[in-house]
Amino acid sequence: MISLIIRMKQEHQELILELCSARSLRVGEKIQTLWSGYGQILRVYLQGCDRQSVVVKLVMFPQEGEHPGGWNTDISHQRKVRSYQVETHWYQNYSTNEHCRIPECIAARSIGEDLLIVLEDLDAAGFPERKTSVRDSEIKSCLRWISSFHALFLGVPPQGLWPVGTYWHLETRPEELEAMGNRELKAAAAEIDSVLNRCRFKTILHGDAKLANFCFSEDGSRVAAVDFQYAGGGCGMKDVVYFLGSCMDERQCERRVPGYLDFYFSELRGAVGQKVDFAALEDEWRSLFAFAWTDFHRFLLGWMPGHHKINRYSKTLTQEVLKRLAQRSDKPK
């Protein structure tokens, strides 16, 4: 606790008091350290205002990164800096609804080289649970959130966000591509990326829709999402494949992914209504499911070749995509 209070500078505390119109505060627990040592997320308890607590995302750019995979390069640093700029812009300029709940942004400020984002405490708002494993109903709660989010932003340009969302987007990961050992997939990476980027139906993606970024109600029937550093445009399948891969192993994926895809599209249809030609949207996005999964698989092969998500299911989908690309190239022009 003492170290956390030391890291929360006096000027940060004074700004939080001002922003929340509070009389006093107490720095509480550290919720997590930001990736590669770029700061921390803290819970701050307030007195003398209408909020008992807030969550503070305090970004402090280090002189040297602490990336667990060893990717401490200028490209990596600049990507992270941009990601926090995107997240700040997201919270300041975008809003959702109760079907895809996010924390209210009380304020986002730059203080010297530090960045302070003060958010509603989702624990106090009725989303106190975090999950490392999930039941069927809880997976569906997250897919319902994702479908509602995609429906809300369908056709909306990602102004101020990443032009192409997700943290593994090929253009932002040249070093990981160079490190890949799978020559066939490496050679096809740009074409896979192009196929995804050329899709007719685009939405705004969460960009990092893993299980750890969802906060659950006590009964698991409702969720809210956090962490919008990689929000941007693209095909909705990218969020779906990343989420499913974050909470199921290869055998579960083989058995359960088709049913969850059906559920996602059923929820998306209800949320979209008459907004677009839904049959055309579903046909296109289903055809891109394997491409989206393979795109993330490509990133993992370069970033961390021993990762547990590099499994039989991912390899099977990758071979399917490579075969489809080969068949395209074999067709007469």
PAGUGU-897841 format. One record per residue (C-alpha): x, y, z; residue in three letters; residue number from 0. Coordinates in Angstrom, 2 decimals. Layout:
<px->X&py->Y&pz->Z&res->ALA&n->NUM>
...
END
This chain:
<px->0.00&py->0.00&pz->0.00&res->MET&n->0>
<px->2.82&py->2.43&pz->0.85&res->ILE&n->1>
<px->4.42&py->2.01&pz->-2.57&res->SER&n->2>
<px->1.12&py->2.78&pz->-4.27&res->LEU&n->3>
<px->0.72&py->6.01&pz->-2.33&res->ILE&n->4>
<px->4.25&py->7.01&pz->-3.29&res->ILE&n->5>
<px->3.53&py->6.37&pz->-6.97&res->ARG&n->6>
<px->0.35&py->8.48&pz->-6.82&res->MET&n->7>
<px->1.89&py->11.93&pz->-7.01&res->LYS&n->8>
<px->0.38&py->14.78&pz->-5.04&res->GLN&n->9>
<px->-0.58&py->16.60&pz->-8.25&res->GLU&n->10>
<px->-2.45&py->13.48&pz->-9.39&res->HIS&n->11>
<px->-4.35&py->13.31&pz->-6.12&res->GLN&n->12>
<px->-5.23&py->17.00&pz->-6.26&res->GLU&n->13>
<px->-6.55&py->16.64&pz->-9.79&res->LEU&n->14>
<px->-8.72&py->13.65&pz->-8.83&res->ILE&n->15>
<px->-10.18&py->15.63&pz->-5.94&res->LEU&n->16>
<px->-10.96&py->18.50&pz->-8.28&res->GLU&n->17>
<px->-12.46&py->16.34&pz->-11.02&res->LEU&n->18>
<px->-14.67&py->14.41&pz->-8.61&res->CYS&n->19>
<px->-15.55&py->17.43&pz->-6.43&res->SER&n->20>
<px->-14.38&py->15.39&pz->-3.44&res->ALA&n->21>
<px->-13.13&py->16.62&pz->-0.09&res->ARG&n->22>
<px->-10.54&py->13.91&pz->0.48&res->SER&n->23>
<px->-9.30&py->10.63&pz->-0.98&res->LEU&n->24>
<px->-7.53&py->7.45&pz->-0.03&res->ARG&n->25>
<px->-5.48&py->5.48&pz->-2.52&res->VAL&n->26>
<px->-6.71&py->1.92&pz->-2.35&res->GLY&n->27>
<px->-5.63&py->-1.32&pz->-3.93&res->GLU&n->28>
<px->-3.72&py->-1.73&pz->-7.15&res->LYS&n->29>
<px->-6.05&py->-3.47&pz->-9.60&res->ILE&n->30>
<px->-3.28&py->-4.25&pz->-12.04&res->GLN&n->31>
<px->0.02&py->-3.07&pz->-13.47&res->THR&n->32>
<px->-0.20&py->-1.88&pz->-17.07&res->LEU&n->33>
<px->1.49&py->-3.99&pz->-19.73&res->TRP&n->34>
<px->5.28&py->-3.61&pz->-19.90&res->SER&n->35>
<px->5.39&py->-1.40&pz->-16.82&res->GLY&n->36>
<px->3.61&py->1.59&pz->-18.37&res->TYR&n->37>
<px->1.76&py->2.50&pz->-15.18&res->GLY&n->38>
<px->-0.99&py->1.03&pz->-13.06&res->GLN&n->39>
<px->-4.71&py->0.92&pz->-12.46&res->ILE&n->40>
<px->-5.78&py->1.87&pz->-8.94&res->LEU&n->41>
<px->-8.97&py->2.08&pz->-6.98&res->ARG&n->42>
<px->-9.30&py->5.41&pz->-5.18&res->VAL&n->43>
<px->-11.78&py->5.92&pz->-2.35&res->TYR&n->44>
<px->-13.45&py->9.33&pz->-2.06&res->LEU&n->45>
<px->-15.13&py->11.32&pz->0.65&res->GLN&n->46>
<px->-17.30&py->14.41&pz->0.45&res->GLY&n->47>
<px->-18.84&py->13.68&pz->-2.97&res->CYS&n->48>
<px->-21.52&py->11.48&pz->-4.53&res->ASP&n->49>
<px->-19.07&py->8.70&pz->-5.48&res->ARG&n->50>
<px->-17.56&py->6.35&pz->-2.94&res->GLN&n->51>
<px->-14.78&py->5.29&pz->-5.30&res->SER&n->52>
<px->-13.33&py->5.67&pz->-8.78&res->VAL&n->53>
<px->-10.86&py->3.67&pz->-10.83&res->VAL&n->54>
<px->-7.80&py->5.58&pz->-11.98&res->VAL&n->55>
<px->-5.73&py->4.46&pz->-14.95&res->LYS&n->56>
<px->-2.38&py->6.13&pz->-14.44&res->LEU&n->57>
<px->-0.10&py->5.90&pz->-17.47&res->VAL&n->58>
<px->3.54&py->6.74&pz->-16.86&res->MET&n->59>
<px->5.73&py->6.11&pz->-19.87&res->PHE&n->60>
<px->8.96&py->4.39&pz->-18.79&res->PRO&n->61>
<px->12.41&py->5.15&pz->-20.09&res->GLN&n->62>
<px->12.86&py->1.45&pz->-20.77&res->GLU&n->63>
<px->10.03&py->-1.02&pz->-21.23&res->GLY&n->64>
<px->9.67&py->-4.26&pz->-19.32&res->GLU&n->65>
<px->8.00&py->-6.34&pz->-22.01&res->HIS&n->66>
<px->7.74&py->-9.98&pz->-20.86&res->PRO&n->67>
<px->8.41&py->-11.21&pz->-24.39&res->GLY&n->68>
<px->11.45&py->-9.01&pz->-24.90&res->GLY&n->69>
<px->9.83&py->-6.68&pz->-27.45&res->TRP&n->70>
<px->11.40&py->-3.53&pz->-26.00&res->ASN&n->71>
<px->11.77&py->-1.55&pz->-29.22&res->THR&n->72>
<px->10.90&py->1.93&pz->-30.39&res->ASP&n->73>
<px->8.14&py->0.50&pz->-32.60&res->ILE&n->74>
<px->6.65&py->-1.23&pz->-29.57&res->SER&n->75>
<px->6.91&py->1.94&pz->-27.47&res->HIS&n->76>
<px->5.32&py->4.18&pz->-30.10&res->GLN&n->77>
<px->2.48&py->1.68&pz->-30.56&res->ARG&n->78>
<px->1.76&py->1.77&pz->-26.82&res->LYS&n->79>
<px->1.90&py->5.57&pz->-26.69&res->VAL&n->80>
<px->-0.57&py->5.72&pz->-29.57&res->ARG&n->81>
<px->-2.78&py->3.14&pz->-27.87&res->SER&n->82>
<px->-3.21&py->5.31&pz->-24.79&res->TYR&n->83>
<px->-3.97&py->8.32&pz->-26.98&res->GLN&n->84>
<px->-6.63&py->6.24&pz->-28.72&res->VAL&n->85>
<px->-8.11&py->5.09&pz->-25.42&res->GLU&n->86>
<px->-8.27&py->8.66&pz->-24.14&res->THR&n->87>
<px->-9.99&py->9.76&pz->-27.35&res->HIS&n->88>
<px->-12.39&py->6.84&pz->-27.06&res->TRP&n->89>
<px->-13.52&py->7.71&pz->-23.56&res->TYR&n->90>
<px->-13.78&py->11.41&pz->-24.37&res->GLN&n->91>
<px->-15.70&py->11.07&pz->-27.63&res->ASN&n->92>
<px->-17.61&py->7.77&pz->-27.76&res->TYR&n->93>
<px->-20.45&py->6.37&pz->-25.69&res->SER&n->94>
<px->-22.44&py->3.15&pz->-25.68&res->THR&n->95>
<px->-25.67&py->1.96&pz->-24.04&res->ASN&n->96>
<px->-26.82&py->-0.53&pz->-21.42&res->GLU&n->97>
<px->-26.53&py->-3.43&pz->-23.88&res->HIS&n->98>
<px->-22.77&py->-2.90&pz->-24.22&res->CYS&n->99>
<px->-21.91&py->-1.24&pz->-20.94&res->ARG&n->100>
<px->-18.58&py->0.52&pz->-20.42&res->ILE&n->101>
<px->-17.38&py->2.63&pz->-17.48&res->PRO&n->102>
<px->-18.33&py->6.29&pz->-17.51&res->GLU&n->103>
<px->-15.29&py->8.46&pz->-18.11&res->CYS&n->104>
<px->-15.20&py->11.18&pz->-15.47&res->ILE&n->105>
<px->-12.14&py->12.81&pz->-17.03&res->ALA&n->106>
<px->-8.93&py->12.18&pz->-18.92&res->ALA&n->107>
<px->-6.01&py->14.55&pz->-18.50&res->ARG&n->108>
<px->-2.34&py->14.83&pz->-19.38&res->SER&n->109>
<px->-0.10&py->15.95&pz->-16.53&res->ILE&n->110>
<px->3.37&py->16.54&pz->-17.87&res->GLY&n->111>
<px->4.42&py->13.22&pz->-19.38&res->GLU&n->112>
<px->1.80&py->11.27&pz->-17.40&res->ASP&n->113>
<px->-1.75&py->10.45&pz->-18.44&res->LEU&n->114>
<px->-4.60&py->10.16&pz->-15.98&res->LEU&n->115>
<px->-7.94&py->8.53&pz->-16.88&res->ILE&n->116>
<px->-10.56&py->8.64&pz->-14.12&res->VAL&n->117>
<px->-13.34&py->6.10&pz->-14.61&res->LEU&n->118>
<px->-16.51&py->4.95&pz->-12.92&res->GLU&n->119>
<px->-15.86&py->2.05&pz->-10.55&res->ASP&n->120>
<px->-17.63&py->-0.87&pz->-12.23&res->LEU&n->121>
<px->-17.54&py->-2.89&pz->-9.01&res->ASP&n->122>
<px->-19.76&py->-0.27&pz->-7.38&res->ALA&n->123>
<px->-21.93&py->-0.13&pz->-10.50&res->ALA&n->124>
<px->-22.95&py->-3.79&pz->-10.21&res->GLY&n->125>
<px->-20.14&py->-5.56&pz->-12.09&res->PHE&n->126>
<px->-17.85&py->-6.82&pz->-9.29&res->PRO&n->127>
<px->-16.92&py->-10.23&pz->-10.69&res->GLU&n->128>
<px->-13.84&py->-11.13&pz->-12.77&res->ARG&n->129>
<px->-13.58&py->-14.57&pz->-14.37&res->LYS&n->130>
<px->-10.70&py->-16.78&pz->-15.38&res->THR&n->131>
<px->-13.05&py->-19.55&pz->-16.49&res->SER&n->132>
<px->-16.63&py->-19.23&pz->-17.67&res->VAL&n->133>
<px->-19.82&py->-21.22&pz->-18.04&res->ARG&n->134>
<px->-21.83&py->-21.36&pz->-21.24&res->ASP&n->135>
<px->-24.21&py->-18.65&pz->-20.03&res->SER&n->136>
<px->-21.31&py->-16.33&pz->-19.20&res->GLU&n->137>
<px->-19.72&py->-16.80&pz->-22.61&res->ILE&n->138>
<px->-23.06&py->-15.86&pz->-24.11&res->LYS&n->139>
<px->-23.25&py->-12.76&pz->-21.90&res->SER&n->140>
<px->-19.94&py->-11.61&pz->-23.39&res->CYS&n->141>
<px->-20.97&py->-12.48&pz->-26.95&res->LEU&n->142>
<px->-24.19&py->-10.54&pz->-26.38&res->ARG&n->143>
<px->-22.11&py->-7.52&pz->-25.35&res->TRP&n->144>
<px->-19.85&py->-7.89&pz->-28.40&res->ILE&n->145>
<px->-22.80&py->-8.21&pz->-30.80&res->SER&n->146>
<px->-24.51&py->-5.15&pz->-29.28&res->SER&n->147>
<px->-21.27&py->-3.17&pz->-29.55&res->PHE&n->148>
<px->-20.79&py->-4.15&pz->-33.19&res->HIS&n->149>
<px->-24.40&py->-3.32&pz->-34.02&res->ALA&n->150>
<px->-24.17&py->0.08&pz->-32.36&res->LEU&n->151>
<px->-21.09&py->1.09&pz->-34.35&res->PHE&n->152>
<px->-21.87&py->-0.67&pz->-37.63&res->LEU&n->153>
<px->-20.83&py->1.63&pz->-40.45&res->GLY&n->154>
<px->-19.44&py->4.25&pz->-38.04&res->VAL&n->155>
<px->-16.02&py->5.59&pz->-39.13&res->PRO&n->156>
<px->-13.36&py->5.08&pz->-36.43&res->PRO&n->157>
<px->-12.46&py->8.75&pz->-36.16&res->GLN&n->158>
<px->-9.62&py->9.34&pz->-33.72&res->GLY&n->159>
<px->-9.20&py->5.58&pz->-33.19&res->LEU&n->160>
<px->-7.00&py->3.04&pz->-34.96&res->TRP&n->161>
<px->-7.96&py->2.91&pz->-38.67&res->PRO&n->162>
<px->-7.79&py->-0.87&pz->-38.26&res->VAL&n->163>
<px->-8.56&py->-2.13&pz->-34.76&res->GLY&n->164>
<px->-6.96&py->-4.93&pz->-32.67&res->THR&n->165>
<px->-3.55&py->-4.92&pz->-31.06&res->TYR&n->166>
<px->-2.16&py->-7.55&pz->-33.45&res->TRP&n->167>
<px->-2.95&py->-5.69&pz->-36.69&res->HIS&n->168>
<px->-0.27&py->-6.57&pz->-39.25&res->LEU&n->169>
<px->0.76&py->-3.00&pz->-40.09&res->GLU&n->170>
<px->1.64&py->-2.33&pz->-36.45&res->THR&n->171>
<px->3.56&py->-5.60&pz->-35.99&res->ARG&n->172>
<px->6.41&py->-5.69&pz->-38.54&res->PRO&n->173>
<px->8.91&py->-7.10&pz->-36.04&res->GLU&n->174>
<px->6.70&py->-10.01&pz->-35.11&res->GLU&n->175>
<px->6.12&py->-10.77&pz->-38.79&res->LEU&n->176>
<px->9.85&py->-10.76&pz->-39.45&res->GLU&n->177>
<px->10.39&py->-13.18&pz->-36.56&res->ALA&n->178>
<px->7.92&py->-15.77&pz->-37.91&res->MET&n->179>
<px->9.24&py->-19.19&pz->-38.81&res->GLY&n->180>
<px->6.19&py->-20.37&pz->-40.78&res->ASN&n->181>
<px->7.20&py->-19.26&pz->-44.26&res->ARG&n->182>
<px->3.93&py->-20.13&pz->-45.97&res->GLU&n->183>
<px->1.81&py->-18.13&pz->-43.54&res->LEU&n->184>
<px->4.37&py->-15.33&pz->-43.46&res->LYS&n->185>
<px->4.14&py->-15.01&pz->-47.23&res->ALA&n->186>
<px->0.33&py->-14.95&pz->-47.05&res->ALA&n->187>
<px->0.07&py->-12.50&pz->-44.13&res->ALA&n->188>
<px->-0.41&py->-9.38&pz->-46.23&res->ALA&n->189>
<px->-3.10&py->-11.02&pz->-48.36&res->GLU&n->190>
<px->-4.98&py->-12.27&pz->-45.28&res->ILE&n->191>
<px->-4.84&py->-8.76&pz->-43.85&res->ASP&n->192>
<px->-6.07&py->-7.32&pz->-47.14&res->SER&n->193>
<px->-8.99&py->-9.76&pz->-47.33&res->VAL&n->194>
<px->-10.10&py->-8.70&pz->-43.85&res->LEU&n->195>
<px->-9.64&py->-4.99&pz->-44.53&res->ASN&n->196>
<px->-11.59&py->-5.11&pz->-47.79&res->ARG&n->197>
<px->-14.76&py->-6.38&pz->-46.16&res->CYS&n->198>
<px->-17.91&py->-4.49&pz->-47.13&res->ARG&n->199>
<px->-19.41&py->-4.39&pz->-43.65&res->PHE&n->200>
<px->-17.25&py->-2.72&pz->-41.03&res->LYS&n->201>
<px->-17.82&py->-1.73&pz->-37.43&res->THR&n->202>
<px->-15.74&py->-0.38&pz->-34.59&res->ILE&n->203>
<px->-13.92&py->-3.18&pz->-32.81&res->LEU&n->204>
<px->-13.15&py->-3.35&pz->-29.11&res->HIS&n->205>
<px->-9.73&py->-4.54&pz->-30.24&res->GLY&n->206>
<px->-8.76&py->-6.51&pz->-27.13&res->ASP&n->207>
<px->-11.96&py->-8.39&pz->-26.28&res->ALA&n->208>
<px->-10.44&py->-11.09&pz->-24.10&res->LYS&n->209>
<px->-12.16&py->-12.58&pz->-21.09&res->LEU&n->210>
<px->-9.98&py->-10.57&pz->-18.69&res->ALA&n->211>
<px->-11.42&py->-7.31&pz->-20.04&res->ASN&n->212>
<px->-15.01&py->-8.18&pz->-19.09&res->PHE&n->213>
<px->-16.50&py->-7.38&pz->-15.68&res->CYS&n->214>
<px->-19.47&py->-9.54&pz->-14.65&res->PHE&n->215>
<px->-22.53&py->-8.97&pz->-12.53&res->SER&n->216>
<px->-22.76&py->-11.33&pz->-9.55&res->GLU&n->217>
<px->-25.05&py->-13.74&pz->-11.40&res->ASP&n->218>
<px->-23.01&py->-13.53&pz->-14.62&res->GLY&n->219>
<px->-25.98&py->-12.43&pz->-16.72&res->SER&n->220>
<px->-24.61&py->-8.95&pz->-17.48&res->ARG&n->221>
<px->-21.15&py->-7.71&pz->-18.39&res->VAL&n->222>
<px->-19.32&py->-4.45&pz->-18.91&res->ALA&n->223>
<px->-16.05&py->-4.09&pz->-20.82&res->ALA&n->224>
<px->-12.88&py->-2.11&pz->-20.24&res->VAL&n->225>
<px->-9.58&py->-1.39&pz->-22.02&res->ASP&n->226>
<px->-10.12&py->0.42&pz->-25.31&res->PHE&n->227>
<px->-6.49&py->1.03&pz->-26.27&res->GLN&n->228>
<px->-6.89&py->-0.82&pz->-29.56&res->TYR&n->229>
<px->-10.40&py->0.22&pz->-30.56&res->ALA&n->230>
<px->-10.65&py->0.80&pz->-34.30&res->GLY&n->231>
<px->-12.35&py->-0.19&pz->-37.51&res->GLY&n->232>
<px->-12.76&py->-3.59&pz->-39.09&res->GLY&n->233>
<px->-14.62&py->-6.87&pz->-39.44&res->CYS&n->234>
<px->-16.49&py->-7.93&pz->-36.30&res->GLY&n->235>
<px->-15.10&py->-11.45&pz->-36.51&res->MET&n->236>
<px->-11.79&py->-10.21&pz->-35.11&res->LYS&n->237>
<px->-13.35&py->-9.50&pz->-31.71&res->ASP&n->238>
<px->-15.32&py->-12.75&pz->-31.78&res->VAL&n->239>
<px->-12.38&py->-15.04&pz->-32.54&res->VAL&n->240>
<px->-10.16&py->-13.34&pz->-29.99&res->TYR&n->241>
<px->-12.78&py->-13.63&pz->-27.28&res->PHE&n->242>
<px->-13.57&py->-17.28&pz->-27.98&res->LEU&n->243>
<px->-9.87&py->-18.15&pz->-28.06&res->GLY&n->244>
<px->-9.39&py->-16.42&pz->-24.71&res->SER&n->245>
<px->-11.77&py->-18.70&pz->-22.82&res->CYS&n->246>
<px->-11.71&py->-22.10&pz->-24.56&res->MET&n->247>
<px->-9.02&py->-24.65&pz->-25.35&res->ASP&n->248>
<px->-8.67&py->-26.41&pz->-28.69&res->GLU&n->249>
<px->-11.07&py->-29.25&pz->-27.90&res->ARG&n->250>
<px->-13.72&py->-26.86&pz->-26.61&res->GLN&n->251>
<px->-13.30&py->-24.72&pz->-29.71&res->CYS&n->252>
<px->-13.78&py->-27.72&pz->-31.99&res->GLU&n->253>
<px->-17.01&py->-28.66&pz->-30.22&res->ARG&n->254>
<px->-18.51&py->-25.32&pz->-29.30&res->ARG&n->255>
<px->-17.44&py->-22.57&pz->-31.70&res->VAL&n->256>
<px->-20.14&py->-23.30&pz->-34.32&res->PRO&n->257>
<px->-22.89&py->-22.90&pz->-31.73&res->GLY&n->258>
<px->-21.39&py->-19.72&pz->-30.33&res->TYR&n->259>
<px->-21.08&py->-18.26&pz->-33.82&res->LEU&n->260>
<px->-24.79&py->-18.99&pz->-34.37&res->ASP&n->261>
<px->-25.57&py->-17.29&pz->-31.06&res->PHE&n->262>
<px->-23.49&py->-14.23&pz->-31.92&res->TYR&n->263>
<px->-25.19&py->-13.76&pz->-35.27&res->PHE&n->264>
<px->-28.62&py->-14.30&pz->-33.77&res->SER&n->265>
<px->-27.91&py->-11.57&pz->-31.21&res->GLU&n->266>
<px->-26.38&py->-9.33&pz->-33.87&res->LEU&n->267>
<px->-29.45&py->-9.72&pz->-36.08&res->ARG&n->268>
<px->-31.70&py->-8.60&pz->-33.24&res->GLY&n->269>
<px->-29.47&py->-5.64&pz->-32.40&res->ALA&n->270>
<px->-29.01&py->-4.48&pz->-36.01&res->VAL&n->271>
<px->-32.69&py->-4.66&pz->-36.97&res->GLY&n->272>
<px->-33.33&py->-3.16&pz->-40.40&res->GLN&n->273>
<px->-30.12&py->-1.14&pz->-40.41&res->LYS&n->274>
<px->-28.43&py->-3.20&pz->-43.16&res->VAL&n->275>
<px->-28.90&py->-6.22&pz->-45.41&res->ASP&n->276>
<px->-28.22&py->-8.64&pz->-42.57&res->PHE&n->277>
<px->-28.09&py->-11.77&pz->-44.73&res->ALA&n->278>
<px->-25.27&py->-10.22&pz->-46.75&res->ALA&n->279>
<px->-23.45&py->-9.13&pz->-43.57&res->LEU&n->280>
<px->-23.70&py->-12.59&pz->-42.02&res->GLU&n->281>
<px->-22.54&py->-14.30&pz->-45.21&res->ASP&n->282>
<px->-19.52&py->-12.02&pz->-45.45&res->GLU&n->283>
<px->-18.48&py->-12.18&pz->-41.81&res->TRP&n->284>
<px->-18.93&py->-15.96&pz->-41.57&res->ARG&n->285>
<px->-16.68&py->-16.33&pz->-44.62&res->SER&n->286>
<px->-14.06&py->-14.24&pz->-42.82&res->LEU&n->287>
<px->-14.15&py->-16.14&pz->-39.52&res->PHE&n->288>
<px->-11.23&py->-18.42&pz->-40.43&res->ALA&n->289>
<px->-9.29&py->-15.46&pz->-41.86&res->PHE&n->290>
<px->-9.69&py->-13.53&pz->-38.61&res->ALA&n->291>
<px->-8.59&py->-16.53&pz->-36.54&res->TRP&n->292>
<px->-5.61&py->-17.11&pz->-38.81&res->THR&n->293>
<px->-4.66&py->-13.44&pz->-38.62&res->ASP&n->294>
<px->-4.30&py->-13.70&pz->-34.83&res->PHE&n->295>
<px->-2.50&py->-17.05&pz->-35.18&res->HIS&n->296>
<px->-0.01&py->-15.28&pz->-37.47&res->ARG&n->297>
<px->0.69&py->-12.72&pz->-34.75&res->PHE&n->298>
<px->1.25&py->-15.38&pz->-32.08&res->LEU&n->299>
<px->3.70&py->-17.33&pz->-34.22&res->LEU&n->300>
<px->5.94&py->-14.28&pz->-34.43&res->GLY&n->301>
<px->5.35&py->-12.85&pz->-30.97&res->TRP&n->302>
<px->5.52&py->-15.96&pz->-28.79&res->MET&n->303>
<px->5.95&py->-19.23&pz->-30.73&res->PRO&n->304>
<px->5.44&py->-21.34&pz->-27.60&res->GLY&n->305>
<px->2.09&py->-19.78&pz->-26.70&res->HIS&n->306>
<px->-0.62&py->-22.23&pz->-25.60&res->HIS&n->307>
<px->-3.08&py->-20.78&pz->-28.12&res->LYS&n->308>
<px->-0.95&py->-22.13&pz->-30.96&res->ILE&n->309>
<px->-2.92&py->-25.35&pz->-31.07&res->ASN&n->310>
<px->-4.48&py->-27.89&pz->-33.38&res->ARG&n->311>
<px->-7.67&py->-25.87&pz->-33.88&res->TYR&n->312>
<px->-5.75&py->-22.75&pz->-34.93&res->SER&n->313>
<px->-3.47&py->-24.73&pz->-37.24&res->LYS&n->314>
<px->-6.47&py->-26.41&pz->-38.90&res->THR&n->315>
<px->-8.15&py->-23.07&pz->-39.64&res->LEU&n->316>
<px->-4.86&py->-21.67&pz->-40.92&res->THR&n->317>
<px->-4.47&py->-24.52&pz->-43.38&res->GLN&n->318>
<px->-8.04&py->-23.96&pz->-44.53&res->GLU&n->319>
<px->-7.30&py->-20.28&pz->-45.21&res->VAL&n->320>
<px->-4.04&py->-21.02&pz->-47.02&res->LEU&n->321>
<px->-5.85&py->-23.55&pz->-49.19&res->LYS&n->322>
<px->-8.56&py->-21.00&pz->-50.03&res->ARG&n->323>
<px->-5.93&py->-18.42&pz->-50.98&res->LEU&n->324>
<px->-4.12&py->-20.94&pz->-53.16&res->ALA&n->325>
<px->-7.37&py->-21.77&pz->-54.96&res->GLN&n->326>
<px->-7.97&py->-18.08&pz->-55.60&res->ARG&n->327>
<px->-4.53&py->-17.63&pz->-57.13&res->SER&n->328>
<px->-5.04&py->-20.69&pz->-59.34&res->ASP&n->329>
<px->-8.19&py->-19.27&pz->-60.91&res->LYS&n->330>
<px->-7.71&py->-17.77&pz->-64.39&res->PRO&n->331>
<px->-7.63&py->-13.98&pz->-64.39&res->LYS&n->332>
END
